[in-house]
């Protein structure tokens, strides 16, 4: 089970990239000594395929790497297998044997220096579907592959909680391929650029983040102009010091126990005594110890709380951890029948899927189709990904409600879908 980051049987995503930036001087036909030389043409082609086993869509992004505009372009390449063109868009597509030709449409024939155009096609095939590499534009080869840089956000940890006003330490590693070097790393919260570092180790101290959920990531740029983003990390900025509980829910079968972790969001000036108590729900569930002590030295080391279920009874209880000067943390525990193996396994997996540290949801609660950050599932670039991810979310919360009797998460899933997936009347007036 898997960005929703569990995987259903689905068409597998294949992302294959071919790129080049090798300027090739072209002499005018019949040029001799003293004849002006034509502007050098340099190109790169980024190729991505979305493969579902018997067919695929191919997206080709042609970038003008030269210093002069390209006025009219014809892109050619060939497949090694029996790939057959069905249709294409954003260009005039044709195929002869294994060779594919794409000529510009009337509206995208001019590519300014440094600009790019994208065209796509749909194909059927059997056997292997190896990505092509022999691209050419107007007869000039776009040979040689250049992979984008790789960035990994190493700090903060996913699911971390910070107090408002405290700086969030951002750090990333980045590596470039094919002899390129990393020029800079940018740090983002959602779409907001927080800061930039041009030297390794790449770090930035983000102060002044607003309270609420933040999706942080790093974006690396290399010396050949390529860029690559890290996987996002979700954190929370609390209004002040807070208690942090993980997981936020757990299942305990009759006569058994389960545990959750507690720690503080920031170092205290003095010892902090945390009280853990059942604040609502099923009295057949109890928690121990009732108090925990955190010091300026161990505030970030998780301490375990054990929840014990009575031999009889079922139902949900909410346990609240509280401490002076700290925002509280709540954990929802569900007591299950002793023989409810399926229910217990479901809630165990549910806890993993909904744990912010595991990356299946954005900080706002938006579900990911899989943990990868780039998914192209259909020619319309995401419609199927979005609909299937939200369909899974509704099913997931419906099952949770059926097992626990708590339907608030199910209702919340509909609210999230209506807020983030369904366009408003202003965005879709017709």
Secondary structure, 3 states (H helix, E strand, C coil): CCCCCCCCCCCCEECCCCCCCCCECCCCCCCCCCCCCCCCECEEEEEEEEECCCEEEEEEEEEECCCCCEECCEEEEECCCCCEEEEEECCEEEEECCEEEEECCCCCCEECCCCEEEEEEEEECCCCCCCCCCEEECCEEECCCCCCCEEEEEECCCCCEEECCCCEEEEEEEECCCCCCEEEEEEEECCEEEEEECCCCEEEEECCCCCEEEEEEEEEEECCCCEEECCCEEEEEECCCEEEEECCEEEEECCCEEEEEEEECCCCCCCEEEEEEEEEECCCEEEECCEEEECCCCCCCCEEEEEEECCCCCEEEEEEEEECCEEEEEEEEEEECCCCHHHHHHHHHHHHHHCHHHCCECCCCCECCCCCCCCCCCCCCCHHHHHHHHHHHHHHHHHHHHHHCCCHHHHHHHHHHHHHCCCCCCCCCC
